[in-house]
Amino acid sequence: MNSGNKLGLYSGAAVCMGLIVATSCLVAIGQGFGLAGKAFIIALVIAAILNAFVALSFAELNRMMPNVTGGLGQYMLVGLGPWASIVSNLSAYVLTSIFSVSAEVAMTGIVLHGLFPGISATVFSLIAVMILFGLNLLGIDIFSKVQNFTVALLVGSMAMFGLIGVLGLGSEAIVPAAQMVPEITTFRGVVTLTSIAFWLFIGVEFIIPVAKELKNPRRDVLLSMIIALVVLLVIQSIMGSGMTMYIGTSEMLTVQMPHILYAERLLGETGRVWMSIVTLLAAVSTLNTVLPTVGRILQGMAEEGMMPRVFMRTNAYDSPWIGMTLLIICISIFILSGYVATNGIINMILAGACFWLASYILTHLNVLVLRKRYPNASRNKKLMFWGIPQIIGIIGCVFMIWNISGDMASRLMIYRVFGILFISVSLYACLWVAFVLKTKMFEPTLLGKMSVDPGVVTKPVV
């Protein structure tokens, strides 16, 4: 992007919202409000605040190293060393992308199967994956061309459906009060749903890879994330409240796509088709962004020596096809396994959330370490708040991992997946650092070797 085509604040906020508003979020809204009714808004507020703390940490790291291209990987190298860099990148952005994209593709297949029942959802899912894979191999970035329009359509549609529901203007009758009684009625129970609510805001830090293209990055990196969180909190609260008026709370937990059922009850067949289109747009924008992004992450790790050099290869269109191919294979396996059907979708989303939460714990810890090691580095000292947001953020992430699901069987399944893969990633990091990089696990890279502001003191305090 040339200097005359920098991104403004709206585009920055659109980047944050465009990656968050996905099909899985629409399903998670139904899950949360189905379990707790309108009290789920409490969990949404808590989750938004915790994500705001994440935004503060990423904004501070970006202020210290404004010109790095890899974001979290380089931040971790400077603060916590190569082991944390490898684990955080693979867990938060590679493994989580596999889980979340598999869920997105599965729900895309379900939507298309609803419109064209003659073809199975699995076939639709695989076709969608292959089409987007092919487009990205050709270097076609659909998301970058329609991002602002897509975000406006997604958020605008959610607001419209929410307002129609809250105002009671739907074509069908409002459900009786007896059908609106939620399963969870205690404050403690609602707080435990923060894990589901957190997913509705997760990924706000995706502004970091394009931070250098913002007109005013020092202001807009943090402001874009905060604006996105506030807008999404309001829109999701309104839409979820409307859903509770037209779908019984127990029914919301049993249907695969509660948001489409809700749209149908508001506007009939028109609503169903409209929400189906919105769902497909959300999935396409997410898929089209994740495929090249994960490929670039793996490519960047290979360039830093933290992954096999084969991931550095690109095709004639400069697409990181090795990493993208690996992602497609993993997604296809999950789709064919059938695990992503019904409750498997939510379990995969929450397993991915565990990985992301673990990376956020490391991010908060990284900020505290770098404050100690580089007290004179460039940062906005007015936003440090004595480390309180980072400490609360770490506690909140641990709490959400501990309460990742209210159902014990699902929780054990999520922990099993999370534990096996996290141990595998950690073992790979240990072996790679010890035998390939041949350095210490937690030996940090000097801040001065990164792209920092000129003239800033980068000598560490011993």
N, C-alpha and C positions, 0 to 999 in steps of 0.2 A: 504494500500500500504506500503510495507516495505521500509526501508531506502535505500536499494540498488536499488530501482526501482523508483527513483525520476523523476519528469517531467522536461525536458529541456525547453529552450526558445521556440523552435518550437512547442512543445506540448502545452505550455501555450498559444501561439498565436492561435493555432488550436482550443483550448477550446473557445476562444473569437469568432473566426470566425464561428465555427461550430454551435453556437447557434444563430448567426445573419443571416447567409445565409440560409434563409428559403423560402418556397414557397411564402409567403406573400410579401417578399422583391422583388422577381422576378416580381410579379404583380405591386408592388409599383413603380418599375423602369419604367414600361410601363406607369403608370399613370402620373408620374412626367415629363418624356420626352414627353408624349403626350400633356400635358398642356403647357409646355414652350419650347419644343425642346431642343437643346443643351445648352441653357441658364440655364437649370435645374442643370447643373454642378455647377453653382454659389451657388445654394441652398445646393447642396451636400457638398461643401467646408465649408460653414457656419455650417452645421449640424455636420460635422466631427470635427470642432474646438470646438463646444459646447460639443460634446461627449468626446473630449480630456480633457475638463475642468472637466467633470464628472469623468473621469479616475483619474485625479489629486486628487480629493476629496476622492475617494474610496481608492486610494493608500495610502493617508495620514492616513485615519482611520485604514487601515490594518496595517500600520507601528506602530500605537499606540497600537493596540490590535491584534497582529499577530496570536494568538493561539485560538481565539474564533471560534466556528463552525457554528454559525448562521449568521454571517456577519451583514447585515443591521439591523436586530432586536436588537442585542446587542449594536451596535454602537449608535442606537437611544436611547436605555435605558440609556446609560451613558450621552448622550448629552441633549436630549429633554424630556426624561421620558417615561413612559409606554403608554400614549395616542398616541404619535407620533410613537412609536415602533409598536403598533398594527395597526394603520392606514396605515403606510408605507408598512408593510409586507402584509397585506390583499389587499391593493389597487395595489401595484406594482407587486406583485408576484403571488397572488391567483386570483384576479379578472382579471388582465391583461392576465394571463395564460389561463383563461377560454375563453376570447375573442380571443386571438391570436391562440390558439390551435383549437378552433372552426373554425376559418378561414382556418387554415392549413388543417384540416380534410376535410372541404368542398371542397377545391381546389384539394385535393387528389382524392376525389370522382369524380370531374369533369374530371380530367386527365384519370382515369381508365374508366370512362364512354366513353370518346373519343376513347380509345383503344378497349373497349368491349361494344358497344352501346346497347346490349340486356339487360343490367342491369342498373338500375337508379343510378345516382350519390349519392343519399341519402343512398341507400343500401350499396354501396361501402364504403361510409364514416363511417357508423355504423360498418361494418365488420372490417375496419381498426382500429377503436377505440377499439373494443372488443379484437382483436388479440393482440394489444400492451398492453392492460390492463392485459390480461392473462399472457403474457410474463413477465411483470413487477411484477405481483403477485408471480411468480416463482423465482424472484430475478435475472432474466436474463437481464443484462445491455448490450444491443447490441451496444449502442453508445460508451461505453468505449472501446470496442474491435475493432471497425472499424473507430474510430473518425478521426485519422490522414489521413487514406485512403479516407474517405468520404469527408473531407474538401479539400484534394488535388484534388479529382475528381470534386467537386462542383466549386471551384475557378478556376481550370484549364479549365473546360468546359466553364465557363462564359468568361474567357479570350479568349479562342479560338473562340467562337461565336462572341465576340466583335471585335476581330481583322479581322475576315473574313468579317464582315459587314463594318467596317471602311475602309478597303482596297478595298471594292467593288468587292469581289470575290464570291459573292453568285450566286446560280444557276438561280435566277430570276432577272429581270431588276430592277435597282434602281428606286424608285418612282419619279415622276416628282416633280419639285420644288414647284409647286402650292399645292401639297398635304402635303408639309412639313411645311406649315405656322402654327405656334402654336397659341393657343388662348391667351396666356399671353405673352406680349412683353415688358412690362415696368419692370424696375429694382425693383420697389416696389412690383409688382405682383409676380416676381420671388422669392423675399425674403419671401413672405407669404407662399411659397411652402416649406419652411424649415421644416414645421410640417411633411410633407410627407417624405422629405429627412431624417429627424431625425430618423424615423422608420428603415431606412436602416442601421443604426449603433447601434440601441438601444439594451441593454443587454450585452454590452461589459464587464460589471462588474461581469459577471458570472465566471470570473477567481477567484473571492474571495473565494468561497467554497472549491476550491482545492489549495489555496495559500500555505497551509502548506506542500503540496506534491511537491512543486517546489524546484529545486536544490539550487537556489539562489533567494528566494522570495523578498528580499529587492530590488533587481534590476529588477527581471523578472515580478513582479506583474504589475508595471506601464509600463514597456517596452513591455510586451505581448499585453496590451491593445492598446498602440500607434501603434505598428507594424500592428495589426489587422485593426485599423482604416485607416491607410495609404494604406495598400494593398487593402482593400475594396473600398476606395475612387477611386483608380486608375481603378480597375476592373469594378466597376459599371459605372464609367464615360465612359469607352471604350464601354461597352456593350450597354449602353443607346444611345450613339452616333451612334452605328451601327444600332440600332433599328429604328432610325429616317430616315435612308437611305432606308429601305426596307418596312416600314409600315408608312402610312400617319398618321400625328399627331392626326387627328380626329378619325381615325380607331383604334388607340391605346386605345382610351378612351371608345370604344364601345365593344371591344372583352373582354371576361372573362379572357383569358390567353394569353396576348400579347406576352410573351416570347416564347410560343410554336408556335404561328403563325410565329414569327420571325425566329425561327430555321427551320421551314418548308420551308420558302422562301429562306433560305440560302442553305440548303442541301437536300431539298425535304423530302421524307418519312423517310429517314435515320435521318435527323435532327429532325423531329417531334418525332420519337421514342426515340432518344438520349435525347432530352430535357425533354421528359416525364419521362424517367428513372431518370434524374437529379432532376426533381421536386419531384418525389416520395422519393428519397433518402433524399432530404432536409426536407420533411415533416416527414419521419420516424425518422430521427435523432433528430428533434425538439420534436416530440411527446414522443419519448423514453426517452428524457432527462427531459422534463417538468413533466411527470407523477410522477416519484419517487421524483423529486426535490420538487414539491409542497407538496407532502405527507410528506417529511422530514421537510419542513418549518412549516407545521401545527403541526407536531409532536414536533418540537423544541419549538414552541409557547406554546403548552400544557405543556411541561416540565418547561417552565418559568412561568406557571400559567396564560398565556394570552389567552388561548383557553380551551374549555372543555377537561377534562382528557381523554375522549374517543379517542381523536386523537393520544394518546400515544401508542395505541395498535398496535402490529405488528403480522404478521402471522408466520408460522414455518420457512419461508425463510427470516425473518426480514424485510419484506416489510410493510410500513405504509399504510395498506390497507384501513383504514377508510378515510383518506384524499384523497387517490387515487379514492376511490369509489365516494366520493362527487364530485370530479372533473369530473369524467366520466359521472355522472348523469347530471350535468350542461351542459357539452358539447353536450351530446345526445339531450337534450331539445332544444338547439340552432339549432342543425342540423335538427331536426324534424320540428321546427317552420318554416323553409324555409327562415329565415331572413338573413342567411349567403349567399344566392344566389345573384348573380350579384352585384349591388351596396351595398348590405348589407355587403359584405365581407370588402370593404374599410371602411365603417362606423364603423364596429366592430374593425378593426385595429386601426382606429384613436381614438375611444373611449378608447381602451386599452392604446394608446399613452398618452392620458390625464392623466390616472392614473399613468403611469410611470413617466411622467413629474412632476406630483405633488410630487412623492417620491424623485425625483432628487432635487426639490426645498428644501425639508426637509433635504436632504443629504448635500447640500451646506451650509444650515443654521447651520446644526449640526457641520460641520467643523469649522465654525466661532465661534460658542459657545464654543467648546472644546479648541480652541486656547486661548480664553479668560480665561476659567476656569482652564486649565492645560497647562500653557505656557512652562513648563519644560518637558512635555511628549515627548516620542520618536517620532520624525518626521524629514523629510528632509527639513531643513529650507531654502535651496536653491530653493525649489520648491513652496514656500508659495506665493511669488509675491504680498505681502501686501493684500491678499484676493481678488485681482482683478478678477482672474478666477471664484471664487465663486459668486461674485456680478454680473458679466456679465452672468454667467450661470443661476442665478436666473431670471434675466431680460429676458434672451433668452427663458427660459422655460415658463414664463408668456406670452411672445409674441406668442410662438407657440400654447399654449392653446387657446389664443384669436383668432388666425388665423388657427385653426385646420382644417378648410375646407373653400374653396372659395365659395361653394354653400350654400346659407343661409339656405335652408331647411335641408340640410344634417348637417350643423353646429348646428342648433337648436336640431335636433335629437340626435347628439353626446352629446351636453350639457345636454340634458334631461336625457340620460342614465347615463352620468358621474355624474350629480348632484344628482340624486336619489340614486345611489349606494354609492357615496361618503358620503352623509348625513347618509345613513344607516350604513356604516362602522364606521363613526364618533360617531353615537349614540351608537352603540354596544361598542365601545371603552370606551365611557364615563360611560355607565352602568357597564361594566365589571370592570373597574378600581375602581369605587366608591363602588360597592356592593360585588365584589368577591375579588379583590386584597386589597380593603379598604385602598387605599393610595391616594396621591395627583396625579392629572392628569399629571403634569409636574415635578414630583419629580424625579430627576436623580439618577441612581445607581452610586456608587463610582467606579471610574476607577480601583482602586486597587482590586475590586472584580472580575474583568475580567482577562483574560489570557494576561498579558502584559509582556514585557521584564523584567527580574530580574534586580534590581538595579536602575530602572527608577523611578524618583520622580513622584508619582501619587496623591499627596495631592492637593486638589483643592484650587484655590485662591478665597477667599471669597470677 
